[in-house]
Amino acid sequence: MSISASQVKELREKTGLGLMDCKKALEGTDGDIDLAIEELRKTSGLKASKKSGRSAADGLIALKGSDGNFFMLEVNSETDFVARDDSFVSFTSETLETYVNNSDKSLDQLLADGVEDNREKLVQKLGENIVVRRLAKTEESSTTGSYLHSNSKIGCIVSLQGGDQSLANDIAMHAAATDPMAVSPAEIPEDIIEKEREIFKAQSEDSGKPPEIVEKMITGKISKFLAEVSLTEQDFVKDPNKKISQLLSDSNATILSFVRYEVGEGIEVEKVDFATEVMSQIES
């Protein structure tokens, strides 16, 4: 049976899949579009499943304010090329909007309520693994602020007690730039401090100085480390003569919490040689 261009066009519009996939499906079902959709769902679902094991460490951060709160979402792709695709951008925006309208739900609940179906369709259309990785929102009954970098790869939301949104926005921008580990030194996990102590101790062993002097050196380095990774103790990026703690004090404010997302952070990227990658695409 001859398959017309209009039939292929209609199937592509309904599925978002490639021209050849749609043409083959129609040929296999004698032009029956509904049956072709069923077959494509089976085969494309298999392709999406195969792609799910591939590393997705690129993507976008999306951020939106609503009723005094801020909502943030990370969606990952395998490449920046796909992250800039209009379909990927739209999916990210729509998923964030779904979260804003259902902010009491967890990520798993949102996926089960339709986001996963949309994700699978996008995987089928774009040919890459796509992951809705994580989401966050500011605390209620607080002053909130946000910052999203121009490339949509780094975002931060901040909740304050006191202060105003301008201050909260400044602190969010600062945290996006400096990537602090915690709000204050008291919140740095003890195991991280001990790990740094061991490193500093090893570095000081060959100094030739008396043990008590070495211990003072280690203590000083620990104090410096805690200041560098704690938000309140950092020098404000817009005015290095002021610490964040001073900004807060000037406005009679405290930081309740902050969340900073950077696309792909902590994701181990799978190394695949060229021949293996070619074979995997042929098999899919």
N, C-alpha and C positions, 0 to 999 in steps of 0.2 A: 504493500500500500504506500502511495506517495504521501509524504508529510509536507503540508504547506508551511510557508514562513509564518503565517498568521497563527497557526497552531503552536509552533515553537515559541513565538513571541508571547502568547497567552500563558503557556506553561512557565516560561521564564519569569513573567510578572507575578505568577502565583507562588513560585517556589524560591526565586532569587538565585537559582542555580545556573551553571554555565550552559552556553548554547548547545555544545555537543552532548552534554549529559541529558538535556531535555529532548534533543532530536532522537537519541538512542532509545530513551524511555518511550517516546511516542511510537517509534518503529516497533518496539517490542510489545506494544499494546494495541497495535493497529489503529493508532490515532485517538484512542480513548483517553481523554485528559484526566478524568477522575482516577482511572486505573493507573495511569502513568504517575500521578502524584503519590498513590499508595506505594508503587514500586520504588520511586525515588526516596520516599521516607525510609524504606527498608535499607536501600543501598547507601543513601547519604547518612543515615543514622550510624551505619557501620563505619563510614569514613570519619564521622565526628568522633566516634568512640576511639578509633585508632589515633586520631590527632590529640586526644585528651592526655596522652602520656608525654607529649612534647613540652619542653620548657617554654613558658610564656613569661618573659621578664621585661617586656616593654609595655606600652599602653598609655593610659591617661589617668590623671586625678581629676575628679569632678567635684565641685563645691557649690553649695547654694544656701542662701539665708531665707528663713521663713518664720514669721511671728517671733522674732527676737532670738531664734536659735539658728545654728549653722549645721549643715549636714555635709559629710564628705564620703567619697566613694573611690575605690581604686578598681579599675578594670584592666586586665592584662592581655596583651597579644604577644605574638612571637617576634614581630618586627615593628619598627617605627612606621614603615610604609603602610601597614594595615592600620596602625593606631591613628593615622591621618585620614583614613578612608571615611567618607561621609556616613556610610552605614555604621561603622564602628563608633563614630562620634555621636550619631543619633541614638544608638543602643545605649551608650554610656549615659547620655542625658536622660533618656527615658527611664533607665534603671534608677538613676538618682531621684527622679521625680516620683517613681513608685515608692522609694524609701522615704522620701519626705512625707508622702501621703499615708504611709504605714510605718511610722517611726517606732512603733511599739514592737515591731516584728524583728526577729533575728534574720541574719543572712540566709540561713537554711530555709526559714519560713518564706522569705521573699522568693527564693529560687523555686520552691514547691508551688508557689502561687502564680506561676507563669513566667518568671524571669528565665528559668532554665529552658523552657521551650523556645523563647526568643534567642537565647544564647546558642542553642543547637542549630537553629536556622541560620544564624550569623556565621557559625563555624562552617556550615555547608556552603554558604555563599562565598566567604572570603578565603577558605582553604587553610586557615591557621587555627591552632588551639587558642581559645579565648576563655579567660577565667575572671569571674566576678570575685575578687579576692577578699576584700574587707570593706567595712563601713564604720563610720563613727559620727557622733553628734555631740554638741555642747551640752553642758549641764543646764537644767532649767533653774529659774529663779536666780539668775546671775547676769553679769554683764558679759556679753560675748563679742568675739571678733574673729576675723579670718584673714587668710592670705593665700592666694593661688598664684604661683609663678607664671610668667607669660607663656612658657612652653607647656603648661599643664602637666608637668612631671613632678612637681613638689607642691604640697599644700599643707596648711596648718590651721587648726581651729583652737581657740582659747576661751576658757571660762574664768571670769574674775569675780571676786566679791568686792564690790565698790568700783571706783573708777568709772570710765566711760568707754564707749565703743572705739573712739580714736586710740585710746591707750591699748585696748585689747587688740586692735588691728596692728599697732606698732609691735606689740609683743609677739603676735603671730608671725609677722614678717621677720622679726629677729630670730625666732625659733626655726623658721624655715631655712634661714641662712646659716645658722650655727649648729643645728642638729643636737641640742642638749639631750643628755641621757635622762635627766629627771628635773623636777622643779627646784629642789634644794639638795644640799649635800646629804641631809638626813635620809633622803629617799634612795640614795645609791645603794644597791644590794651589797651586802657584806662580802659575798664571794668575789665580786668584781674588785672590791677594794683589796682583798687579800691577794688576788692575782696580780694587781699592780704592785703591791708591796713586794711580792716575790721577784718581780722583774727589777724593781729598783734595788732590791737587796743584791741580786746577782750583778747588777751594774756597779755596785759600790764595793764589792768584795776585794777587788784588786787596787783600791785607792790607797792602801797603806795607812789609813787613818785609824785611830783607836776606835773600838766598838761603840763607845758612847757617842762619839762624833758621827760615826756611820749611821747610828740609829736616829740622830737628830736630822741628818741629811735625808734619810728615808721619810721621816715624819713630815719634813718640809715639802718633799716631792709629792707625797700623798695629799697634803693640803692644797698644793697647786693643781694637782689633777682634779680634785673634787670641785675646785672653783671653775676650772675650765669646762667641765661637763654638766654643771648645775646651772639651770636657767637664771635663777635669781642672782648668782654670783658673776655672771658674764658681763663684760663691757657692752653697753648698748651699741649696736652697729651704726646707728645714725648719729650717735654722740659718744665716742669712746671714753669721754671724761666722766660718764655716768654709768653706774651699774644698773642692771634691771631692778635690783632691790631698792635703789634710790628712786627710780621712776615710780615704783609702786608706793613707796613711803610718801612721796610728794602728792600722790592722789588718794592717799588713805585706802589703798587697795591691796588685795592678796590674790595670788594665783590659785584657783581651785584645781584646774587641770589643763593640760594641753595635749593635743594629738597631732603628730607630724607624720605625713605619709610622703614617701619618695618612691616613684615607680620602680618596681623590681627589687627593692632593697631586701636582702636576705634570701633571695631566690637563687638557687644553684642552677646555673645554665648548663644544660647537657651539651657536651662536646660530641658532635657527629662529623665524621669525615665525609668528604664530598661523595665518594662512591656509595656509602651507606645512605646518604641523604637522597641520592638519585634513585636508588633501589626502593627506598621507603615510599617515594612519590609514585613510582610505577606500581607498587603493590597496593597503594591506596586508591 
